Amino acid sequence: MIFASNNQGKLKNIRDIFHEYDIKSLKEANIFVEVEEDQDSFYGNALKKATEIYKLANEPVIADDSGICIRALNGEPGVKTARFLGENTTPRQRNQEILNRLKDIQDRYVEFICNLVYYDGKNILVGEGILKGNISKEFRGENGFGFDEIFELPNGKTLAELTDEEKNSCSARYLASLDLKKKLAAL
């Protein structure tokens, strides 16, 4: 199977979780395209990536879209999580902007939502995972990527303060993967 992402953090995460499958990166499949995420839902973006990469490779694809939805910001950044400040900003810049926007706000509730879509030319399977938490008041942790350093779990730790094993056992991607793996087993 091909994992339709150039994000090395996500690729490592998917390989760890789907360890019983042979997961190829786009590069390993000799696919050098970036599918535009222009849909209005996580599912829509993941489905678009899965079907477009399948057309190029003609082999099963898993694609994801994920992001954080902050209640106090009316669900933003949502499906634009990686791009809400523009294409060329770093995760640290995006995280700083979120901390700035929530500076004087008490309600810091956030959901990390992940949709994983499997497509093999005829079957479309969807796994969804939702991780609930709060936005921390500062950057914490070194082990992670994206919003991990500001996503605080109910136990008080950020995702970036967890080991890979701990994170893989609770992340939205892990929950979506479990959901998808059950559906794959039924094919």
C-alpha positions, 0 to 999 in steps of 0.5 A: 500500500502507498501512504499518500503523504510527503510528511515524514512524521506522518509516514513514520506514524502510519508505518508504526501503526500499520506495522503488519502492512508493507507501507510505501511512501510516495517517493518509494512509489516514484510519485512526486506530486502534491495533491491540493487539499481544497475540499471542505472536510477532512474526509473530502481531502483524504478521499481526493488524495487517495483517489488521485494517487491511486490513478497514478499508481494503480495500487491501494492507497491510504490517505489522511487529512487531519487537523485541530478544531478549537472551540473558542475559535469557532472550529478553526483552523479545521481543514486548513490546519496546515495552511491557515497562515499560508503555505510557507509558514512553519509549524512553530509559527502556526502554533505561536499564532494559536497561542496568541489568539488564545492568550486571554481566553479561558476556554482552550478545548480542542479536538484533533480529528483525523480521517484515513481513507483507503482506496483500492480502485473499487473499495472506499473505507474510512477510519476516523479518530478524534482526540480531545484535549486543550491548547496549552499556554506554552510550547512543551515537549520535543517529541512530535510534529505539527501541533503536538507541542501545544496539544495538551491531553487531559493528563496535563502532558502535551503530545510532544511530551509523550514517547512515540509508543505513548503517542501512538496509543492515543493519537487521533491518527492511531484511533483512525487507524484502528477504525480503518484496520477493522474495516480492512480486515473485513474486506 
